[in-house]
Amino acid sequence: MLNSILANYIKRRLNSDITDVKPVSGGSINRTYLIETLDHKYFIKLNNKTRYPEMFEAEARGLNLIAQTNTIKTPEIILQDSVGDESFFLLEWIKTRRPTAKASAKLGEQLAAMHRNFADKFGLDTDNYMGSLHQSNKKHNTWAEFFSEQRLQPMVKMAIDKGLLTTNDLVAFEHLYKKLPGLFDEELPTLIHGDLWGGNYIIDLDEQPYLIDPAVSYGNREFDLAMTTLFGGFSNEFYVAYNEAYPLIKGWQQRMDLWNLYPLLVHLNLFGAGYAGQVRDCLLQYV
């Protein structure tokens, strides 16, 4: 639960008494709660600022970048700060419902609109996190360079160092880096959510989609679409609406496993050797 120092700090910042605090589900990295005051409800995430330095600052920047596109909703940021070793992120509380066909189509249409926000290079001015792992966003002129050097190579090195991949796997990835520019057509760098699995969007009671927990950068929009296929949670209405609003380049379905190499490597490094076979299966399709 909230320690008394943190609770009193939040009370002062909100200028309202806290009437209840209840644990809620919110992932494996952070402790998450519903906070109730006399007239509002809030969602709070807590973690150790030494273990995950500037994690919530990066998340706040990502949510703000998405919100500034005026294409799709994100939760309102109320407070982001730290007290002692405790870092916290306080957001508006959103009552949710299961996705409907209408809401799924709206999510696809609005994501397509977000993907029409472009930059001149792939990457971002600041680094952030993918799950609990540091994510480098050094800028590059092409997606092939960025995806190889800022996404795959750090995760492959980590997996090799942990003994989760072999030197044969490393050789296969080296072949992929060389082949990558010929496996797809480059598009302009576009703002992507970066961690768009089924747990990172919500639908409110009015059937409005919200994006949460971003790992943003300017990248290839197919990367976001690929992640939607990895663990499920997205209906056919989502894909139809997206393609009607912003048609994907021909053959995009055949590249989903290519882009999903990155989140699978992240899972390999976070959760262990159980993901090694899936990484190899995806890799061998393209080398």
LOPA-578789 format. One line per field, with one value per atom (N, C-alpha, C, O): atom name; z, y, x. Coordinates in steps of 0.05 Angstrom, whole numbers. Example, Ala and Ser with C-alpha at 12.3 -4.5 7.8 and 13.67 -1.06 7.14 Angstrom:
2
atome: [N_CA_C_O_N_CA_C_O]
Z: [156_156_156_169_142_143_157_161]
Y: [-114_-90_-66_-66_-45_-21_1_23]
X: [264_246_264_285_257_273_258_268]
% end
This chain:
287
atome: [N_CA_C_O_N_CA_C_O_N_CA_C_O_N_CA_C_O_N_CA_C_O_N_CA_C_O_N_CA_C_O_N_CA_C_O_N_CA_C_O_N_CA_C_O_N_CA_C_O_N_CA_C_O_N_CA_C_O_N_CA_C_O_N_CA_C_O_N_CA_C_O_N_CA_C_O_N_CA_C_O_N_CA_C_O_N_CA_C_O_N_CA_C_O_N_CA_C_O_N_CA_C_O_N_CA_C_O_N_CA_C_O_N_CA_C_O_N_CA_C_O_N_CA_C_O_N_CA_C_O_N_CA_C_O_N_CA_C_O_N_CA_C_O_N_CA_C_O_N_CA_C_O_N_CA_C_O_N_CA_C_O_N_CA_C_O_N_CA_C_O_N_CA_C_O_N_CA_C_O_N_CA_C_O_N_CA_C_O_N_CA_C_O_N_CA_C_O_N_CA_C_O_N_CA_C_O_N_CA_C_O_N_CA_C_O_N_CA_C_O_N_CA_C_O_N_CA_C_O_N_CA_C_O_N_CA_C_O_N_CA_C_O_N_CA_C_O_N_CA_C_O_N_CA_C_O_N_CA_C_O_N_CA_C_O_N_CA_C_O_N_CA_C_O_N_CA_C_O_N_CA_C_O_N_CA_C_O_N_CA_C_O_N_CA_C_O_N_CA_C_O_N_CA_C_O_N_CA_C_O_N_CA_C_O_N_CA_C_O_N_CA_C_O_N_CA_C_O_N_CA_C_O_N_CA_C_O_N_CA_C_O_N_CA_C_O_N_CA_C_O_N_CA_C_O_N_CA_C_O_N_CA_C_O_N_CA_C_O_N_CA_C_O_N_CA_C_O_N_CA_C_O_N_CA_C_O_N_CA_C_O_N_CA_C_O_N_CA_C_O_N_CA_C_O_N_CA_C_O_N_CA_C_O_N_CA_C_O_N_CA_C_O_N_CA_C_O_N_CA_C_O_N_CA_C_O_N_CA_C_O_N_CA_C_O_N_CA_C_O_N_CA_C_O_N_CA_C_O_N_CA_C_O_N_CA_C_O_N_CA_C_O_N_CA_C_O_N_CA_C_O_N_CA_C_O_N_CA_C_O_N_CA_C_O_N_CA_C_O_N_CA_C_O_N_CA_C_O_N_CA_C_O_N_CA_C_O_N_CA_C_O_N_CA_C_O_N_CA_C_O_N_CA_C_O_N_CA_C_O_N_CA_C_O_N_CA_C_O_N_CA_C_O_N_CA_C_O_N_CA_C_O_N_CA_C_O_N_CA_C_O_N_CA_C_O_N_CA_C_O_N_CA_C_O_N_CA_C_O_N_CA_C_O_N_CA_C_O_N_CA_C_O_N_CA_C_O_N_CA_C_O_N_CA_C_O_N_CA_C_O_N_CA_C_O_N_CA_C_O_N_CA_C_O_N_CA_C_O_N_CA_C_O_N_CA_C_O_N_CA_C_O_N_CA_C_O_N_CA_C_O_N_CA_C_O_N_CA_C_O_N_CA_C_O_N_CA_C_O_N_CA_C_O_N_CA_C_O_N_CA_C_O_N_CA_C_O_N_CA_C_O_N_CA_C_O_N_CA_C_O_N_CA_C_O_N_CA_C_O_N_CA_C_O_N_CA_C_O_N_CA_C_O_N_CA_C_O_N_CA_C_O_N_CA_C_O_N_CA_C_O_N_CA_C_O_N_CA_C_O_N_CA_C_O_N_CA_C_O_N_CA_C_O_N_CA_C_O_N_CA_C_O_N_CA_C_O_N_CA_C_O_N_CA_C_O_N_CA_C_O_N_CA_C_O_N_CA_C_O_N_CA_C_O_N_CA_C_O_N_CA_C_O_N_CA_C_O_N_CA_C_O_N_CA_C_O_N_CA_C_O_N_CA_C_O_N_CA_C_O_N_CA_C_O_N_CA_C_O_N_CA_C_O_N_CA_C_O_N_CA_C_O_N_CA_C_O_N_CA_C_O_N_CA_C_O_N_CA_C_O_N_CA_C_O_N_CA_C_O_N_CA_C_O_N_CA_C_O_N_CA_C_O_N_CA_C_O_N_CA_C_O_N_CA_C_O_N_CA_C_O_N_CA_C_O_N_CA_C_O_N_CA_C_O_N_CA_C_O_N_CA_C_O_N_CA_C_O_N_CA_C_O_N_CA_C_O_N_CA_C_O_N_CA_C_O_N_CA_C_O_N_CA_C_O_N_CA_C_O_N_CA_C_O_N_CA_C_O_N_CA_C_O_N_CA_C_O_N_CA_C_O_N_CA_C_O_N_CA_C_O_N_CA_C_O_N_CA_C_O_N_CA_C_O_N_CA_C_O_N_CA_C_O_N_CA_C_O_N_CA_C_O_N_CA_C_O_N_CA_C_O_N_CA_C_O_N_CA_C_O_N_CA_C_O_N_CA_C_O_N_CA_C_O_N_CA_C_O_N_CA_C_O_N_CA_C_O_N_CA_C_O_N_CA_C_O_N_CA_C_O_N_CA_C_O_N_CA_C_O_N_CA_C_O_N_CA_C_O_N_CA_C_O_N_CA_C_O_N_CA_C_O_N_CA_C_O_N_CA_C_O_N_CA_C_O_N_CA_C_O_N_CA_C_O_N_CA_C_O_N_CA_C_O_N_CA_C_O_N_CA_C_O_N_CA_C_O_N_CA_C_O_N_CA_C_O_N_CA_C_O_N_CA_C_O_N_CA_C_O_N_CA_C_O_N_CA_C_O_N_CA_C_O_N_CA_C_O_N_CA_C_O_N_CA_C_O_N_CA_C_O_N_CA_C_O_N_CA_C_O_N_CA_C_O_N_CA_C_O_N_CA_C_O_N_CA_C_O_N_CA_C_O_N_CA_C_O_N_CA_C_O_N_CA_C_O_N_CA_C_O]
Z: [0_0_0_0_1_1_29_49_31_57_65_48_90_100_89_84_84_74_45_38_29_2_1_-14_18_19_26_15_46_54_33_29_18_-4_-26_-35_-33_-54_-44_-60_-19_-8_-11_-19_-4_-6_-35_-41_-54_-82_-94_-110_-85_-95_-80_-89_-57_-40_-33_-33_-27_-20_-4_-8_15_31_14_-3_20_8_25_49_13_28_26_43_4_1_-18_-37_-14_-32_-36_-17_-62_-67_-88_-108_-84_-104_-129_-128_-153_-178_-195_-190_-216_-234_-252_-259_-258_-274_-284_-292_-285_-296_-274_-250_-283_-265_-255_-237_-267_-260_-237_-219_-237_-218_-199_-204_-176_-158_-165_-169_-168_-179_-160_-149_-158_-140_-151_-168_-142_-145_-120_-98_-125_-102_-104_-125_-83_-82_-63_-41_-72_-55_-51_-59_-39_-35_-60_-61_-82_-107_-132_-154_-130_-154_-149_-126_-171_-170_-188_-209_-179_-194_-196_-179_-216_-219_-213_-224_-195_-189_-193_-187_-204_-207_-190_-189_-177_-160_-167_-173_-166_-167_-154_-144_-154_-141_-161_-182_-155_-175_-180_-201_-162_-166_-185_-202_-182_-199_-227_-247_-230_-256_-259_-259_-263_-263_-287_-310_-280_-300_-317_-339_-307_-322_-326_-348_-305_-307_-322_-335_-320_-336_-366_-382_-373_-401_-410_-432_-392_-399_-402_-420_-385_-387_-413_-427_-421_-447_-470_-489_-469_-490_-491_-513_-468_-468_-479_-494_-472_-482_-512_-526_-522_-551_-566_-586_-556_-568_-566_-585_-542_-538_-556_-566_-561_-578_-607_-622_-615_-643_-646_-669_-624_-625_-643_-657_-641_-657_-640_-648_-617_-600_-571_-564_-554_-526_-511_-517_-490_-470_-443_-441_-422_-395_-388_-395_-375_-366_-344_-325_-347_-327_-304_-310_-280_-257_-243_-238_-236_-222_-231_-235_-233_-237_-221_-226_-201_-182_-167_-172_-147_-129_-101_-97_-82_-54_-42_-40_-33_-24_-47_-68_-42_-64_-80_-99_-74_-87_-110_-105_-134_-157_-163_-160_-170_-175_-199_-207_-210_-233_-229_-227_-226_-219_-244_-255_-252_-276_-269_-248_-287_-283_-283_-297_-268_-268_-290_-292_-307_-329_-325_-323_-324_-323_-350_-371_-351_-377_-381_-363_-407_-415_-435_-445_-442_-462_-490_-494_-507_-534_-550_-550_-562_-581_-609_-613_-629_-657_-664_-678_-654_-659_-647_-660_-622_-609_-622_-625_-631_-644_-671_-677_-686_-711_-706_-721_-685_-678_-670_-677_-655_-648_-673_-675_-693_-717_-733_-743_-735_-749_-736_-749_-709_-695_-694_-695_-692_-694_-721_-723_-742_-769_-770_-783_-758_-757_-742_-750_-719_-704_-721_-719_-737_-754_-777_-792_-780_-800_-788_-800_-765_-753_-756_-745_-772_-782_-770_-759_-772_-765_-788_-807_-785_-806_-802_-821_-778_-773_-755_-742_-756_-739_-712_-710_-691_-664_-647_-652_-628_-610_-596_-595_-586_-572_-546_-536_-534_-508_-509_-526_-491_-489_-471_-458_-471_-453_-446_-445_-441_-432_-450_-460_-453_-464_-442_-435_-429_-405_-384_-379_-372_-351_-362_-347_-389_-401_-414_-426_-411_-424_-454_-466_-467_-496_-508_-503_-523_-536_-561_-577_-564_-587_-604_-616_-604_-621_-649_-660_-661_-687_-710_-710_-730_-755_-779_-776_-802_-826_-838_-853_-832_-843_-821_-800_-826_-807_-805_-784_-828_-827_-807_-792_-808_-790_-761_-743_-757_-730_-718_-695_-733_-723_-716_-696_-733_-728_-704_-686_-704_-684_-658_-637_-658_-633_-621_-597_-636_-626_-624_-602_-646_-646_-632_-614_-640_-631_-600_-589_-586_-557_-544_-524_-554_-543_-549_-532_-573_-580_-562_-552_-558_-541_-512_-500_-502_-475_-473_-454_-493_-493_-495_-482_-511_-513_-487_-477_-474_-449_-427_-409_-429_-409_-415_-400_-438_-447_-458_-458_-466_-476_-506_-517_-520_-548_-553_-535_-576_-581_-603_-614_-608_-629_-656_-674_-659_-685_-688_-711_-667_-668_-676_-692_-664_-670_-700_-712_-711_-740_-757_-776_-749_-763_-762_-782_-739_-737_-754_-766_-755_-772_-801_-815_-810_-837_-841_-861_-820_-822_-825_-841_-809_-811_-839_-849_-853_-880_-900_-919_-895_-914_-909_-926_-885_-877_-896_-901_-907_-925_-949_-960_-958_-981_-974_-992_-948_-940_-938_-933_-942_-939_-953_-961_-957_-969_-947_-929_-947_-927_-930_-952_-907_-906_-888_-876_-887_-869_-840_-833_-823_-795_-783_-787_-770_-759_-729_-720_-715_-686_-681_-690_-667_-660_-630_-615_-622_-593_-583_-561_-597_-591_-573_-572_-560_-544_-545_-524_-569_-573_-573_-593_-549_-546_-534_-527_-531_-523_-496_-490_-478_-452_-451_-429_-473_-473_-487_-496_-490_-496_-479_-471_-474_-459_-474_-490_-467_-479_-456_-437_-458_-436_-440_-460_-422_-423_-447_-455_-459_-483_-509_-531_-506_-529_-542_-566_-526_-536_-529_-506_-548_-543_-529_-535_-512_-500_-503_-501_-509_-509_-482_-472_-471_-446_-448_-468_-429_-426_-452_-462_-463_-489_-486_-464_-508_-510_-537_-554_-539_-565_-578_-564_-604_-620_-647_-652_-664_-692_-707_-709_-718_-730_-754_-766_-760_-781_-770_-750_-781_-770_-770_-754_-787_-787_-760_-753_-747_-721_-701_-687_-700_-682_-690_-673_-716_-726_-719_-712_-722_-716_-687_-681_-668_-640_-634_-615_-649_-643_-649_-639_-666_-673_-654_-656_-636_-621_-599_-596_-585_-562_-564_-545_-587_-591_-578_-569_-577_-565_-585_-576_-611_-631_-651_-661_-657_-674_-703_-710_-720_-749_-756_-774_-741_-746_-743_-757_-724_-720_-746_-755_-757_-781_-805_-821_-809_-832_-830_-850_-807_-804_-808_-821_-798_-801_-831_-841_-845_-874_-891_-912_-883_-898_-894_-912_-869_-863_-874_-882_-873_-881_-891_-875_-916_-926_-922_-927_-912_-908_-934_-953_-936_-960_-965_-946_-990_-997_-985_-985_-975_-962_-933_-921_-921_-893_-874_-854_-881_-864_-862_-841_-884_-884_-868_-864_-860_-845_-815_-800_-806_-778_-760_-740_-768_-752_-752_-732_-773_-774_-753_-737_-751_-731_-703_-684_-701_-674_-662_-639_-678_-666_-642_-622_-643_-621_-596_-575_-595_-570_-561_-536_-579_-570_-557_-537_-567_-554_-527_-508_-524_-498_-479_-456_-488_-471_-464_-442_-483_-478_-455_-437_-456_-436_-409_-388_-410_-385_-371_-347_-388_-377_-382_-372_-398_-400_-425_-444_-425_-449_-463_-486_-450_-462_-488_-504_-492_-516_-538_-560_-532_-552_-577_-599_-575_-598_-616_-641_-604_-620_-634_-657_-620_-633_-658_-679_-654_-677_-700_-723_-693_-714_-731_-756_-718_-733_-749_-772_-737_-750_-775_-796_-774_-796_-821_-843_-817_-840_-859_-882_-848_-863_-869_-881_-861_-867_-884_-891]
Y: [-24_0_25_23_49_73_78_75_85_92_120_135_126_150_175_195_176_199_205_228_184_187_195_212_182_188_217_231_227_255_274_296_267_284_286_308_263_263_279_294_275_290_320_335_329_358_367_389_352_360_360_377_342_341_360_366_369_386_372_384_346_331_307_295_299_275_250_248_231_204_187_183_177_162_132_117_123_94_89_104_67_57_27_12_19_-9_-19_-6_-43_-54_-61_-71_-57_-64_-77_-74_-92_-105_-83_-64_-86_-66_-74_-57_-100_-109_-119_-118_-130_-143_-124_-131_-101_-83_-65_-61_-54_-34_-44_-64_-31_-35_-15_9_-23_-6_-6_-27_18_21_40_57_37_57_74_64_100_119_135_146_135_150_174_171_197_221_227_212_250_257_261_256_269_275_263_268_248_237_209_201_195_170_172_185_160_161_134_116_130_106_114_133_99_105_81_58_86_65_73_97_54_59_40_17_50_33_46_69_32_42_59_48_84_102_95_102_81_72_49_47_30_7_13_2_31_39_69_83_80_109_122_114_142_159_142_151_120_104_119_121_131_145_172_181_184_208_201_216_179_170_163_169_150_143_168_170_188_213_227_237_227_239_225_237_198_183_189_192_189_195_223_228_242_270_271_286_257_257_246_258_225_214_233_238_245_263_288_298_297_321_316_336_292_287_292_294_293_297_276_282_251_230_208_197_203_181_189_202_181_189_175_152_189_177_187_207_172_181_208_213_225_250_246_231_259_257_277_301_267_285_293_316_273_278_257_234_266_247_258_280_243_253_230_207_236_216_227_251_209_216_195_171_204_185_167_177_141_122_114_98_124_115_135_158_124_140_133_110_153_147_163_183_152_164_162_141_186_187_196_217_180_185_186_176_197_195_166_149_160_134_132_149_112_108_82_61_84_60_47_61_21_7_-14_-22_-22_-43_-60_-53_-83_-100_-87_-72_-90_-78_-88_-112_-70_-76_-74_-64_-84_-81_-51_-44_-34_-5_6_21_-1_9_-1_14_-26_-38_-24_-18_-18_-4_25_35_37_64_64_82_43_41_38_52_22_20_46_54_60_85_106_121_107_128_122_140_96_89_97_107_92_100_130_140_146_175_183_201_169_175_169_183_148_140_159_155_180_200_224_246_220_241_233_213_249_240_257_278_245_259_256_242_269_267_244_237_233_210_190_196_165_144_145_148_144_145_165_170_177_196_212_203_235_252_240_246_223_211_181_171_166_138_133_151_108_101_71_60_59_31_14_24_-11_-31_-52_-67_-52_-67_-55_-31_-71_-61_-58_-53_-62_-60_-33_-22_-22_3_0_-20_21_21_46_68_41_62_72_57_99_111_129_148_123_139_140_120_164_169_157_157_148_137_147_155_146_155_135_142_109_88_70_68_58_39_15_3_6_-17_-13_-31_10_16_18_6_32_36_9_3_-7_-32_-51_-65_-52_-69_-60_-76_-34_-24_-16_-19_-6_3_-16_-14_-35_-55_-83_-94_-95_-123_-126_-143_-111_-116_-115_-132_-95_-95_-119_-130_-128_-151_-177_-195_-179_-203_-205_-226_-183_-183_-191_-207_-180_-187_-217_-230_-228_-256_-274_-295_-266_-280_-280_-301_-257_-254_-271_-281_-274_-290_-320_-336_-327_-355_-365_-389_-346_-354_-358_-371_-347_-352_-361_-357_-373_-385_-368_-350_-375_-362_-367_-351_-390_-396_-376_-367_-370_-351_-323_-309_-316_-290_-288_-267_-310_-310_-306_-291_-319_-316_-288_-277_-275_-247_-229_-210_-235_-219_-220_-201_-244_-247_-230_-217_-230_-214_-184_-171_-174_-145_-138_-116_-155_-149_-150_-135_-169_-173_-153_-149_-142_-127_-105_-103_-89_-67_-78_-63_-102_-113_-128_-138_-129_-144_-128_-139_-101_-84_-58_-52_-43_-16_5_6_22_43_63_71_71_93_115_112_138_159_150_135_160_154_165_189_149_157_151_132_166_161_135_130_117_91_88_99_72_67_51_57_30_16_-9_-25_-12_-35_-42_-46_-44_-45_-74_-85_-86_-112_-106_-84_-128_-124_-112_-102_-113_-101_-72_-59_-60_-32_-13_8_-22_-4_-11_-34_9_5_18_36_10_21_32_17_57_68_61_48_70_63_74_65_96_108_96_107_73_59_75_72_92_108_93_85_89_76_95_119_84_99_82_57_94_81_86_108_65_67_54_39_58_45_46_24_69_70_66_70_57_56_70_58_95_109_113_114_116_126_133_128_145_148_124_121_107_82_75_92_50_38_30_15_39_34_4_-4_-11_-40_-53_-73_-40_-51_-52_-71_-30_-30_-51_-66_-54_-74_-102_-120_-106_-133_-140_-163_-122_-128_-135_-150_-124_-130_-160_-171_-172_-200_-220_-244_-210_-228_-243_-267_-229_-242_-240_-247_-231_-229_-204_-186_-202_-179_-158_-138_-163_-144_-159_-180_-147_-161_-154_-136_-168_-163_-135_-122_-124_-97_-76_-56_-82_-64_-62_-41_-86_-86_-75_-61_-81_-70_-40_-26_-29_0_13_35_1_13_14_35_-8_-9_9_19_14_33_61_77_67_94_100_123_80_84_57_43_50_24_17_33_-7_-17_-26_-33_-26_-35_-65_-80_-72_-99_-118_-113_-141_-161_-156_-170_-137_-131_-155_-157_-172_-195_-213_-225_-215_-232_-220_-234_-195_-183_-181_-171_-191_-189_-204_-193_-228_-243_-229_-232_-215_-200_-179_-178_-162_-141_-151_-139_-174_-185_-198_-207_-200_-209_-192_-203_-166_-149_-155_-161_-154_-160_-189_-193_-207_-235_-236_-250_-221_-220_-207_-215_-186_-173_-194_-196_-210_-230_-252_-262_-259_-278_-268_-284_-243_-232_-228_-230_-223_-219_-245_-247_-264_-287_-314_-335_-313_-338_-353_-345_-377_-393_-403_-412_-402_-411_-396_-407_-373_-357_-361_-351_-376_-379_-393_-385_-414_-428_-409_-411_-393_-374_-353_-346_-344_-325_-338_-326_-363_-377_-382_-380_-390_-396_-371_-372_-348_-323_-315_-308_-317_-309_-326_-315_-352_-369_-365_-374_-351_-344_-324_-322_-309_-286_-287_-269_-309_-311_-336_-341]
X: [17_0_18_42_5_20_32_17_57_68_57_48_58_45_58_43_84_97_87_81_86_76_47_39_31_2_-2_-19_13_10_19_7_40_50_28_22_17_-4_-29_-41_-36_-58_-54_-72_-30_-24_-25_-36_-14_-14_-42_-48_-58_-86_-104_-126_-95_-111_-138_-159_-136_-160_-152_-131_-169_-164_-166_-183_-149_-151_-170_-165_-192_-211_-208_-217_-194_-190_-168_-163_-154_-133_-137_-137_-140_-145_-125_-120_-113_-95_-111_-134_-99_-111_-89_-66_-98_-79_-66_-80_-41_-27_0_16_5_31_50_44_72_91_113_128_116_138_131_148_107_99_78_64_76_53_32_38_7_-14_-38_-45_-50_-73_-94_-87_-118_-139_-139_-141_-136_-138_-164_-170_-179_-204_-201_-191_-209_-211_-241_-258_-246_-274_-290_-314_-277_-292_-279_-290_-257_-245_-233_-229_-228_-214_-189_-190_-167_-142_-129_-134_-113_-96_-68_-57_-54_-27_-9_-16_15_35_60_67_72_95_117_113_142_165_189_187_211_236_251_259_256_268_297_308_310_338_339_357_321_320_311_322_292_281_283_262_307_310_295_298_279_265_245_238_236_217_191_180_180_155_158_139_181_186_184_172_196_196_167_159_152_125_108_91_112_97_104_86_129_136_122_113_121_108_79_68_65_37_32_12_49_45_49_35_69_73_49_41_37_13_-10_-24_-14_-36_-34_-54_-9_-5_-13_-16_-16_-25_-54_-64_-69_-99_-113_-131_-103_-115_-128_-148_-117_-127_-123_-103_-140_-140_-117_-110_-108_-90_-100_-113_-94_-103_-90_-67_-106_-95_-74_-79_-51_-30_-36_-39_-38_-44_-18_-14_-2_23_44_37_69_91_114_124_123_143_155_150_172_183_184_187_182_185_203_197_227_247_255_262_255_263_239_241_215_191_184_179_183_174_145_137_129_101_91_102_69_56_26_14_13_-15_-30_-24_-50_-66_-96_-104_-111_-140_-149_-137_-170_-182_-202_-220_-200_-218_-234_-222_-260_-276_-276_-281_-272_-268_-290_-304_-292_-309_-295_-274_-306_-295_-297_-317_-278_-279_-303_-309_-317_-338_-328_-305_-343_-335_-331_-312_-349_-347_-322_-308_-316_-292_-266_-247_-266_-243_-238_-215_-259_-256_-245_-228_-255_-246_-217_-202_-208_-180_-163_-142_-171_-156_-154_-133_-177_-178_-161_-146_-162_-147_-117_-101_-110_-82_-70_-48_-86_-77_-72_-53_-90_-87_-62_-47_-57_-32_-7_13_-9_14_19_38_3_8_23_24_35_52_81_90_95_122_144_140_168_193_213_208_236_256_276_290_277_294_280_260_290_280_293_317_277_288_272_249_286_273_296_319_289_309_318_340_302_308_304_289_318_314_289_279_280_258_260_282_237_237_219_199_227_209_205_223_181_178_196_195_213_232_260_279_263_290_294_276_318_326_323_331_312_309_323_315_343_358_344_333_344_329_347_338_373_392_381_372_382_370_386_410_371_383_367_344_379_366_347_328_351_333_323_335_300_288_306_309_318_335_358_365_371_393_382_394_361_350_342_349_327_317_340_339_360_383_399_405_406_426_414_427_389_377_357_350_348_329_340_342_348_357_384_387_404_431_434_447_422_425_412_422_389_375_390_390_401_416_441_447_455_479_472_486_450_441_435_443_421_414_439_440_458_483_498_507_499_513_500_514_474_459_460_450_471_471_444_439_427_401_401_383_421_426_454_471_459_486_500_489_525_541_528_530_516_501_478_473_464_443_454_442_477_489_496_492_507_513_488_488_466_441_431_421_433_425_443_433_469_487_478_480_469_459_434_430_417_392_398_385_417_423_431_424_446_454_431_430_413_390_367_351_366_343_334_310_352_342_327_310_331_317_291_278_284_261_235_214_237_214_219_242_198_200_201_183_221_223_200_192_189_170_181_202_167_175_174_156_192_190_164_157_149_123_122_135_106_104_90_67_103_92_90_106_70_67_90_101_98_123_119_138_96_91_61_48_51_22_12_3_13_-1_-28_-35_-44_-72_-76_-98_-56_-58_-53_-56_-44_-36_-55_-48_-80_-101_-125_-129_-142_-167_-189_-185_-213_-238_-255_-261_-263_-280_-309_-317_-326_-354_-368_-390_-357_-368_-357_-360_-342_-330_-307_-302_-294_-271_-245_-242_-228_-202_-182_-182_-165_-143_-118_-119_-95_-70_-56_-57_-44_-30_-3_3_15_41_58_66_62_77_107_118_119_149_156_168_148_147_174_195_173_195_183_159_199_191_202_226_184_193_176_164_176_160_133_132_111_85_78_62_90_85_93_83_112_121_98_94_82_59_39_28_34_15_25_9_51_62_57_49_61_58_29_24_10_-18_-24_-44_-7_-12_2_-3_19_36_22_26_4_-10_-40_-54_-50_-79_-91_-76_-117_-131_-140_-151_-137_-146_-163_-156_-186_-206_-202_-186_-216_-214_-223_-212_-242_-252_-229_-229_-211_-188_-171_-164_-164_-147_-161_-148_-186_-201_-202_-197_-208_-210_-183_-182_-162_-135_-129_-120_-133_-125_-143_-134_-167_-184_-174_-175_-165_-156_-128_-122_-111_-83_-72_-59_-76_-69_-40_-22_-35_-8_4_-11_30_44_40_39_37_32_52_76_42_59_65_81_50_56_52_66_32_28_52_57_68_91_115_135_112_134_128_145_106_99_119_127_127_146_173_189_180_205_206_226_186_186_182_191_168_164_189_188_210_235_243_253_238_246_230_243_204_190_195_195_200_206_233_236_252_279_276_290_260_255_244_253_224_213_233_233_250_271_289_296_297_315_301_314_275_261_252_253_243_229_243_234_265_281_278_265_291_296_271_273_248_224_217_201_228_223_244_241_265_287_277_285_261_251_234_237_218_201_219_213_239_258_271_272_280_294_275_282_250_231_225_224_223_218_243_241_266_291_296_304_292_298_281_287_258_242_255_247_274_284_314_325_328_357_362_385]
% end
